[in-house]
Amino acid sequence: MTTELEYEEKRDPAVSTLAYFGKELKLCRDGARMSQQELAEEVPCHHTLINKIETAVRIPSLHIAQTCDRVFDTGGTFERMWPIVIKYAFPSWFRPFVDLEEQASVIRNFELVVVPGLLQTEAYARAILSTGRLENLEDVVAARMQRQHILHRIHRPRLWVIMEEACLRRPVGGRDVMYRQIQHLIRASEEPRTVIQVVPSRVAVHAGIAGPFSLLSFEDKSPDVLYSDGFPQGHIRALSEDVAIAEWAYDLLRADALSTAESVKLMDKIAKELYA
């Protein structure tokens, strides 16, 4: 839930990129003597959406950012702002983790229930996120997909993922969505800097049974950071004791998990038996 202070900060152009985007949009629109309705027709969308973007109530889509650049001939300014603006789709408590994730040189992730966000397909992410009946569902889906851009950079982080077999057997979004999701995992595992291991269901108890978590390491030798998932929100921890416990748990999980080759075989087997 957004607090009154967070709401005010979100609308302040001095501290909020979202509000700055809206202010710049209004300045460009006023300068071009264009009404909200006229800009909406260019998108196309309802004119009330333009009003909500200008007042930092709604987050612009990438298409809207690109349309603004085209209409106002701004040379890509709005599109360059969009990757930062879309972070406002995340809850305020999660944004610091996204910033740290972008800086990390090594990401280690363990999941109990679902495929990790960095490896989700758009259809899978939408199926997962739709269960929350979010009013800004498409914004949150876009934000989750944007997080994955770090895996497409020239100097991308190393990603090590361990997940329970149950993540593959839960039919999120139906057969077609799950088949495509598992195929996406198999392709991702072929990337030299991505490792995916599966903890088979025969391992009933393991070091990650308490819940999903992520460990971030940094090239500048900054201390590692631990993110533990939870309800209603996750937590970032930097205490060396907490990080050490998580690192030991991750090592134990690697020992219990199948090898990378065996994991791919299991993923392929599940995809063909359950979803093809």
C-alpha positions as CSV (number, residue, x, y, z in Angstrom):
1,M,0.0,0.0,0.0
2,T,1.3,3.4,-0.9
3,T,1.7,5.8,2.0
4,E,0.7,9.5,1.8
5,L,4.4,10.5,1.9
6,E,5.3,8.0,-0.9
7,Y,2.4,9.4,-3.0
8,E,3.6,13.0,-2.6
9,E,7.2,12.0,-3.5
10,K,6.0,10.2,-6.5
11,R,4.4,13.4,-7.8
12,D,7.4,15.7,-7.0
13,P,9.6,16.2,-10.1
14,A,12.6,17.0,-7.9
15,V,12.6,13.4,-6.5
16,S,10.5,11.4,-8.9
17,T,11.5,10.5,-12.4
18,L,7.8,9.6,-13.1
19,A,6.8,13.1,-12.1
20,Y,9.7,14.6,-14.2
21,F,8.5,12.6,-17.2
22,G,5.0,14.0,-16.7
23,K,6.2,17.5,-16.3
24,E,8.4,17.3,-19.5
25,L,5.5,15.8,-21.4
26,K,3.2,18.7,-20.4
27,L,5.9,21.3,-21.3
28,C,6.4,19.7,-24.8
29,R,2.6,19.4,-25.4
30,D,2.0,23.0,-24.3
31,G,4.9,24.2,-26.4
32,A,3.4,22.4,-29.5
33,R,-0.1,23.9,-28.7
34,M,-1.5,20.4,-28.6
35,S,-4.3,19.3,-26.4
36,Q,-4.4,16.1,-24.4
37,Q,-7.0,14.7,-26.7
38,E,-4.9,15.4,-29.8
39,L,-1.9,13.6,-28.3
40,A,-4.2,10.8,-27.2
41,E,-5.2,10.3,-30.8
42,E,-1.6,9.9,-31.9
43,V,-1.0,7.1,-29.4
44,P,-4.0,6.1,-29.6
45,C,-5.5,6.1,-26.1
46,H,-8.1,7.9,-24.0
47,H,-7.2,11.5,-23.2
48,T,-7.6,10.8,-19.5
49,L,-4.5,8.5,-19.6
50,I,-2.4,11.5,-20.9
51,N,-3.7,13.5,-18.0
52,K,-2.8,10.8,-15.5
53,I,0.7,10.5,-17.0
54,E,1.3,14.2,-16.8
55,T,0.2,14.2,-13.1
56,A,2.3,11.1,-12.2
57,V,-0.8,9.0,-11.5
58,R,-0.1,6.4,-14.2
59,I,3.1,5.0,-15.7
60,P,3.6,5.5,-19.5
61,S,4.1,2.5,-21.7
62,L,7.2,2.3,-23.9
63,H,4.9,2.9,-26.9
64,I,3.6,6.2,-25.4
65,A,7.2,7.3,-24.7
66,Q,8.2,6.5,-28.3
67,T,5.1,8.3,-29.6
68,C,6.0,11.4,-27.6
69,D,9.5,11.4,-29.1
70,R,8.0,11.1,-32.6
71,V,5.3,13.8,-32.1
72,F,7.6,16.3,-30.4
73,D,10.8,15.4,-32.2
74,T,12.7,15.0,-29.0
75,G,15.4,12.7,-30.3
76,G,14.6,9.8,-28.0
77,T,14.5,11.7,-24.7
78,F,11.3,10.1,-23.5
79,E,12.3,6.6,-24.6
80,R,15.6,7.0,-22.7
81,M,13.7,8.0,-19.5
82,W,11.3,5.1,-19.8
83,P,13.5,2.3,-18.2
84,I,13.8,4.4,-15.1
85,V,10.2,5.5,-15.1
86,I,8.9,1.9,-15.4
87,K,10.5,1.1,-12.0
88,Y,7.6,3.0,-10.4
89,A,5.4,0.0,-11.3
90,F,7.3,-1.9,-8.6
91,P,6.4,-1.4,-4.9
92,S,8.7,1.2,-3.2
93,W,10.3,-1.5,-1.0
94,F,11.3,-3.6,-4.1
95,R,12.9,-0.8,-6.1
96,P,16.2,-0.7,-4.2
97,F,16.7,-4.4,-4.9
98,V,16.1,-3.8,-8.7
99,D,18.8,-1.1,-8.5
100,L,21.2,-3.4,-6.8
101,E,20.4,-6.2,-9.3
102,E,21.4,-4.0,-12.1
103,Q,24.8,-3.4,-10.5
104,A,25.5,-7.0,-9.6
105,S,28.2,-9.0,-11.4
106,V,26.9,-12.3,-10.0
107,I,23.2,-13.2,-9.2
108,R,22.4,-16.4,-7.3
109,N,18.7,-17.2,-7.0
110,F,16.7,-20.0,-5.4
111,E,13.0,-20.5,-6.0
112,L,10.5,-22.9,-4.4
113,V,7.2,-22.2,-6.2
114,V,7.6,-20.3,-9.4
115,V,10.2,-19.6,-12.2
116,P,12.4,-16.7,-11.1
117,G,11.4,-13.3,-12.6
118,L,14.6,-12.9,-14.6
119,L,13.8,-16.0,-16.6
120,Q,10.0,-15.6,-16.9
121,T,8.4,-15.3,-20.3
122,E,5.9,-12.4,-20.7
123,A,2.9,-14.8,-20.8
124,Y,4.1,-16.6,-17.7
125,A,4.7,-13.3,-15.8
126,R,1.2,-12.0,-16.8
127,A,-0.4,-15.3,-15.5
128,I,1.5,-15.0,-12.2
129,L,0.8,-11.3,-11.7
130,S,-2.8,-11.4,-12.7
131,T,-3.7,-13.4,-9.6
132,G,-3.2,-10.2,-7.6
133,R,-6.0,-8.4,-9.6
134,L,-3.7,-5.4,-10.0
135,E,-5.1,-2.3,-11.6
136,N,-1.7,-1.6,-13.2
137,L,-1.1,-5.2,-14.4
138,E,0.4,-4.3,-17.7
139,D,2.7,-1.8,-16.1
140,V,4.0,-4.4,-13.6
141,V,4.4,-7.0,-16.4
142,A,6.4,-4.4,-18.5
143,A,8.5,-3.7,-15.4
144,R,9.3,-7.3,-14.9
145,M,10.3,-7.8,-18.5
146,Q,12.5,-4.7,-18.3
147,R,14.4,-6.2,-15.4
148,Q,15.6,-8.8,-17.8
149,H,17.5,-6.3,-19.9
150,I,20.6,-6.9,-17.7
151,L,20.9,-10.4,-19.2
152,H,21.3,-8.8,-22.7
153,R,24.0,-6.4,-21.9
154,I,27.5,-6.8,-23.3
155,H,28.9,-7.1,-19.8
156,R,26.0,-9.0,-18.3
157,P,26.0,-10.6,-14.8
158,R,26.5,-14.3,-14.2
159,L,23.2,-15.8,-13.3
160,W,22.9,-19.0,-11.2
161,V,19.4,-20.3,-10.7
162,I,18.3,-23.2,-8.6
163,M,14.6,-24.1,-8.5
164,E,12.5,-26.9,-7.2
165,E,11.0,-29.3,-9.7
166,A,7.6,-28.1,-8.5
167,C,8.2,-24.8,-10.3
168,L,8.1,-26.8,-13.6
169,R,5.1,-28.9,-12.7
170,R,2.8,-26.0,-11.6
171,P,0.7,-25.3,-14.8
172,V,0.9,-21.5,-14.6
173,G,-1.2,-20.0,-17.4
174,G,-2.0,-23.4,-18.9
175,R,-0.2,-26.0,-21.1
176,D,1.0,-23.7,-23.9
177,V,2.3,-21.0,-21.5
178,M,4.2,-23.6,-19.5
179,Y,5.6,-25.4,-22.6
180,R,7.0,-22.1,-23.9
181,Q,8.3,-21.2,-20.5
182,I,10.2,-24.4,-20.1
183,Q,11.6,-24.1,-23.6
184,H,12.7,-20.6,-22.7
185,L,14.5,-22.0,-19.6
186,I,16.2,-24.6,-21.7
187,R,17.5,-22.0,-24.2
188,A,18.6,-19.8,-21.3
189,S,20.6,-22.6,-19.9
190,E,22.7,-22.7,-23.1
191,E,24.0,-19.2,-22.4
192,P,27.6,-19.4,-21.1
193,R,26.9,-17.0,-18.2
194,T,23.6,-18.7,-17.1
195,V,23.4,-21.8,-14.9
196,I,20.1,-23.5,-14.1
197,Q,19.8,-26.4,-11.8
198,V,16.7,-28.2,-10.6
199,V,16.2,-29.8,-7.2
200,P,14.3,-33.0,-7.9
201,S,11.0,-33.7,-6.1
202,R,12.7,-36.8,-4.5
203,V,14.7,-34.4,-2.3
204,A,11.9,-33.8,0.2
205,V,13.8,-31.5,2.6
206,H,16.7,-29.2,1.7
207,A,18.5,-26.0,2.9
208,G,16.0,-23.7,1.0
209,I,12.8,-25.1,2.5
210,A,12.3,-21.8,4.5
211,G,11.7,-19.8,1.3
212,P,13.1,-18.3,-1.9
213,F,16.1,-15.9,-1.7
214,S,18.7,-14.2,-3.9
215,L,22.3,-13.3,-3.3
216,L,24.0,-10.4,-5.2
217,S,27.7,-10.0,-5.6
218,F,29.5,-7.0,-7.0
219,E,32.6,-6.5,-9.2
220,D,33.9,-3.6,-7.0
221,K,34.1,-6.0,-4.0
222,S,31.2,-4.3,-2.2
223,P,29.7,-6.7,0.4
224,D,27.3,-9.2,-0.9
225,V,23.6,-8.5,-0.4
226,L,20.8,-11.0,0.5
227,Y,17.2,-10.6,-0.6
228,S,14.7,-12.9,1.0
229,D,11.2,-13.1,-0.4
230,G,8.2,-12.9,1.8
231,F,4.6,-11.8,2.3
232,P,3.5,-9.0,2.0
233,Q,7.0,-7.9,1.1
234,G,10.6,-9.1,0.8
235,H,13.6,-7.8,2.7
236,I,17.1,-6.8,1.8
237,R,19.8,-7.7,4.2
238,A,23.5,-6.8,4.2
239,L,24.7,-8.1,7.5
240,S,27.6,-10.5,7.0
241,E,26.1,-13.1,9.3
242,D,22.9,-13.2,7.3
243,V,24.7,-13.4,4.0
244,A,27.0,-16.1,5.2
245,I,24.0,-18.3,6.3
246,A,22.5,-17.8,2.8
247,E,25.7,-18.6,1.0
248,W,26.1,-21.8,3.0
249,A,22.4,-22.7,2.2
250,Y,23.0,-22.0,-1.5
251,D,26.1,-24.3,-1.5
252,L,24.0,-27.1,0.1
253,L,21.2,-26.6,-2.5
254,R,23.8,-26.9,-5.3
255,A,24.8,-30.2,-3.8
256,D,21.2,-31.5,-3.7
257,A,20.3,-30.2,-7.2
258,L,20.7,-32.1,-10.4
259,S,23.7,-31.3,-12.7
260,T,23.0,-28.7,-15.4
261,A,22.8,-31.4,-18.1
262,E,20.5,-33.6,-15.9
263,S,18.4,-30.5,-15.2
264,V,17.9,-29.8,-18.9
265,K,16.9,-33.4,-19.4
266,L,14.3,-33.2,-16.7
267,M,12.9,-29.9,-18.0
268,D,12.6,-31.4,-21.5
269,K,10.9,-34.5,-20.1
270,I,8.4,-32.5,-18.1
271,A,7.6,-30.2,-21.0
272,K,6.9,-33.1,-23.3
273,E,5.0,-35.2,-20.8
274,L,2.8,-32.5,-19.3
275,Y,2.5,-29.6,-21.8
276,A,3.3,-30.7,-25.3
